[in-house]
């Protein structure tokens, strides 16, 4: 039910157009077309979700390469792909120095087009946030399930033992329900490289008031894992029996400048007009009396270069 092969011409570079439009008083707007990137970062790669971004981007204006965007902004294009959708996220950080303030004084518009999908977002000068970052997300959904899930589903999530309520908003960036908590989790057991025989347990409840069944895309974000190297997440039923539902894991412990986070991507099956409850258990050192350490379901931050990772 989660497999889908789109027509061959759906996702091609000929159908992709990404523009940053600079407002100019008493003149035609200046349109900058994104044409390439010097760096690519792979964040997640697996059957459930693909996530990477392009940085150090280059732009053209009137068919010629220009360094205007290089001097006055930092631009990142990220791509998040699920089996039935591709999301393009454009983030432009407008430089706040004197030249940058003047350059963007009239505002900016972001425009993304992929085949028949298109979005345009305008930011007047007074709309530009204090951090100078403007963003735009284009969702290329191959069906209308995500729009239905946004309006029809009610999702609740909490960490148990000790109980901590988590946010459950539908993320424009990831195009799924994002389950996350502001700040660090409080745990009742010792963290780090030690004999951990306890689990992180997350209770997820999905209330579906519609007449349709759904496979609900979700991302469970744990800002700081108790021990990142050997953790094994699993989706369990209400009796804590593993369901066998596939879960894709991405985690960090190599980059010392970033937290030792965990991102768990998965789909939860939910029946029409029902309430479904699942438990995500994250085992560290042991699952019961069995050693649980496994690196098989792993995605590392890497660079895509010369067709190898």
C-alpha positions in Angstrom: 0.0 0.0 0.0 3.0 2.3 0.5 4.7 1.6 -2.8 4.1 4.0 -5.7 6.0 4.4 -9.0 5.2 7.9 -10.5 5.3 8.5 -14.3 8.8 8.9 -15.6 8.4 12.6 -16.4 7.1 13.7 -13.0 10.4 14.5 -11.2 12.9 15.8 -13.8 15.2 18.9 -13.8 13.4 20.2 -16.9 10.3 20.6 -14.8 12.0 22.3 -11.8 12.3 26.0 -11.3 13.5 27.8 -8.1 13.6 31.6 -7.9 14.4 34.3 -5.4 12.9 37.6 -6.5 14.2 40.8 -5.2 11.9 43.8 -5.0 13.2 47.0 -6.4 11.5 50.4 -6.2 10.4 52.0 -9.5 12.1 49.1 -11.4 11.3 45.6 -12.6 11.8 43.0 -10.0 15.2 41.2 -10.2 14.7 37.4 -10.6 17.5 35.1 -9.6 17.3 31.4 -10.8 18.9 28.7 -8.7 21.1 26.7 -11.2 23.5 24.6 -9.1 25.0 23.8 -5.7 28.6 23.2 -4.7 27.8 21.0 -1.7 25.3 18.2 -1.0 24.5 16.8 2.4 22.8 13.5 2.9 20.9 13.4 6.2 18.7 10.3 5.8 18.4 7.7 3.1 16.1 4.6 3.4 12.9 3.0 2.3 10.7 5.2 4.4 12.2 8.7 3.8 15.0 10.4 1.9 16.3 13.7 3.2 19.2 15.8 1.9 20.0 19.4 1.2 22.1 21.5 -1.2 24.2 24.4 0.1 26.6 26.9 -1.5 24.1 27.5 -4.2 24.7 29.4 -7.4 22.2 31.7 -9.2 21.7 33.2 -12.6 20.1 36.6 -13.5 19.0 37.3 -17.1 20.8 34.1 -18.2 24.1 35.0 -16.7 25.7 33.8 -13.5 25.6 36.4 -10.8 27.3 36.7 -7.4 24.5 39.0 -6.0 23.0 36.2 -4.0 26.4 35.0 -2.7 27.2 38.5 -1.3 23.7 39.2 0.1 22.2 35.9 1.2 22.8 32.3 2.2 20.5 29.9 0.4 19.7 26.2 1.2 17.5 23.9 -0.8 16.4 20.8 1.0 14.5 17.8 -0.4 12.4 15.4 1.7 10.9 12.4 -0.2 8.4 9.9 1.0 6.9 7.1 -1.2 4.0 9.3 -2.2 5.4 12.8 -2.0 8.4 15.1 -2.6 8.8 18.3 -0.6 11.2 21.1 -1.7 12.2 23.5 1.1 13.8 26.8 0.2 15.5 28.8 3.0 17.1 32.2 2.3 19.0 34.0 5.1 19.2 37.6 4.1 22.4 39.2 5.2 21.9 41.8 7.9 24.9 44.0 7.3 24.5 47.5 5.8 24.8 46.4 2.2 22.4 43.5 2.8 19.8 45.7 4.6 19.8 48.0 1.6 19.8 45.2 -1.0 16.6 43.7 0.5 15.0 46.9 1.7 11.9 46.5 -0.5 11.3 42.8 0.4 11.7 39.4 -1.3 9.6 36.7 -2.9 10.4 33.0 -3.0 9.0 30.9 -5.8 9.2 27.1 -6.4 7.7 25.2 -9.3 7.9 21.4 -10.0 5.8 20.4 -13.0 2.2 21.3 -12.1 3.0 22.1 -8.4 3.8 25.7 -7.6 4.0 28.0 -4.7 5.0 31.7 -4.3 5.6 33.4 -1.0 6.1 37.2 -0.6 7.9 38.9 2.3 7.6 42.6 2.6 10.4 44.4 4.4 8.3 44.5 7.6 7.6 40.7 7.3 11.2 39.7 7.4 11.9 38.0 10.8 14.6 39.1 13.2 16.9 36.2 12.2 16.6 37.3 8.6 15.6 33.8 7.5 12.7 33.5 5.0 11.4 30.0 4.0 9.0 28.4 1.5 7.9 24.8 1.2 6.4 23.1 -1.9 4.6 19.8 -1.3 4.4 17.6 -4.4 1.9 15.1 -3.2 0.8 12.3 -5.5 -2.5 12.0 -3.8 -4.6 14.1 -1.4 -4.1 11.9 1.7 -1.8 14.4 3.5 -4.4 17.2 3.2 -7.0 14.8 4.6 -4.8 13.7 7.4 -4.0 17.3 8.4 -7.7 18.0 8.9 -9.1 14.7 10.0 -6.6 13.2 12.3 -5.8 14.1 15.9 -2.4 12.9 17.2 -1.3 12.8 20.8 2.2 11.7 22.0 4.0 11.5 25.3 7.1 10.0 26.8 6.3 7.7 29.7 8.3 7.0 32.8 8.5 9.9 33.7 5.5 11.3 31.7 6.4 14.2 29.4 3.9 15.6 26.8 5.3 16.1 23.3 4.2 18.4 20.4 2.5 16.7 17.5 2.2 19.3 14.8 2.1 18.5 11.0 5.5 19.7 9.8 5.7 21.7 6.5 9.4 20.9 6.2 9.1 17.1 6.6 5.5 16.9 5.3 4.5 14.5 8.1 3.4 14.6 11.7 6.4 15.7 13.8 6.5 14.3 17.3 9.0 16.3 19.4 9.6 17.9 22.7 11.1 21.3 23.5 14.2 20.7 25.5 15.8 17.5 26.7 13.9 14.4 28.0 14.1 13.5 31.7 15.0 9.9 32.2 14.8 7.7 35.2 17.9 5.7 34.3 21.6 6.5 33.8 22.6 7.6 30.3 25.8 7.2 28.4 28.1 4.2 27.8 26.9 2.0 30.6 24.7 -1.1 31.2 21.3 0.3 30.1 18.5 -2.2 30.6 15.7 0.3 30.6 13.8 1.8 27.6 12.6 5.1 26.3 8.9 4.5 25.8 6.7 6.9 23.7 2.9 6.5 23.6 1.3 7.6 20.4 -2.5 7.9 20.0 -4.1 8.6 16.6 -7.8 9.5 16.5 -9.3 9.2 13.0 -12.8 10.7 12.6 -12.9 10.2 8.8 -14.3 7.3 6.8 -11.0 6.4 5.3 -8.0 4.2 6.4 -4.6 5.9 6.4 -0.9 5.1 6.6 0.1 8.1 8.7 3.7 9.4 8.0 5.5 10.3 11.2 8.8 11.5 12.5 9.7 10.9 16.1 12.5 13.3 17.0 14.6 12.6 20.2 16.9 15.5 20.7 19.4 13.5 22.9 19.5 9.7 23.0 20.5 8.0 26.2 23.2 6.2 24.2 23.3 6.7 20.4 25.5 3.8 19.2 23.4 0.8 20.2 19.8 2.1 20.3 17.1 0.0 18.6 13.7 1.5 18.2 10.6 -0.7 17.7 6.9 -0.1 17.3 4.8 -2.1 19.7 1.1 -2.6 20.2 -0.8 -1.8 23.5 0.6 -5.1 25.0 4.2 -4.0 24.2 4.4 -6.8 21.6 6.5 -5.7 18.6 4.3 -5.1 15.5 7.0 -5.5 12.9 6.1 -2.1 11.4 9.3 -0.9 9.7 11.0 2.1 11.3 13.9 4.0 9.7 16.5 5.3 12.1 18.9 8.3 11.6 21.2 9.3 14.5 24.3 11.3 15.2 27.3 10.6 17.4 30.2 11.5 15.1 29.6 15.3 14.8 30.6 16.7 18.2 29.0 20.1 17.4 25.5 18.6 17.1 23.5 16.8 19.8 23.3 13.0 19.8 19.9 13.0 18.3 17.7 10.3 16.9 15.2 10.7 14.1 12.7 7.8 13.7 10.7 7.7 10.4 7.7 5.4 10.1 4.1 5.0 8.9 1.3 4.0 11.3 -1.7 2.2 9.9 -5.0 3.8 11.2 -8.5 2.5 10.6 -11.4 4.7 9.7 -13.6 6.0 12.5 -11.3 4.6 15.2 -8.7 5.4 17.8 -5.4 3.6 17.5 -2.6 3.5 20.1 1.0 2.4 19.6 4.1 2.4 21.8 7.6 3.1 20.4 10.2 1.4 22.6 13.8 2.4 22.2 16.1 -0.3 23.6 19.7 0.5 24.4 22.0 -2.1 25.9 19.4 -5.0 26.1 15.9 -6.0 25.1 15.0 -8.1 28.1 18.0 -10.4 28.6 19.1 -10.2 24.9 21.8 -7.7 23.7 20.1 -5.3 21.4 23.0 -3.4 19.9 22.5 -3.2 16.1 23.7 -0.8 13.4 21.9 -2.4 10.5 19.1 0.1 10.3 21.3 3.2 10.2 21.7 6.4 8.3 24.6 8.7 8.8 25.2 12.3 7.8 27.3 12.1 4.7 28.3 13.7 1.4 27.1 12.4 -1.9 30.1 12.6 -4.2 31.3 10.6 -7.3 28.2 8.4 -7.0 29.3 7.0 -3.6 28.5 7.7 0.0 
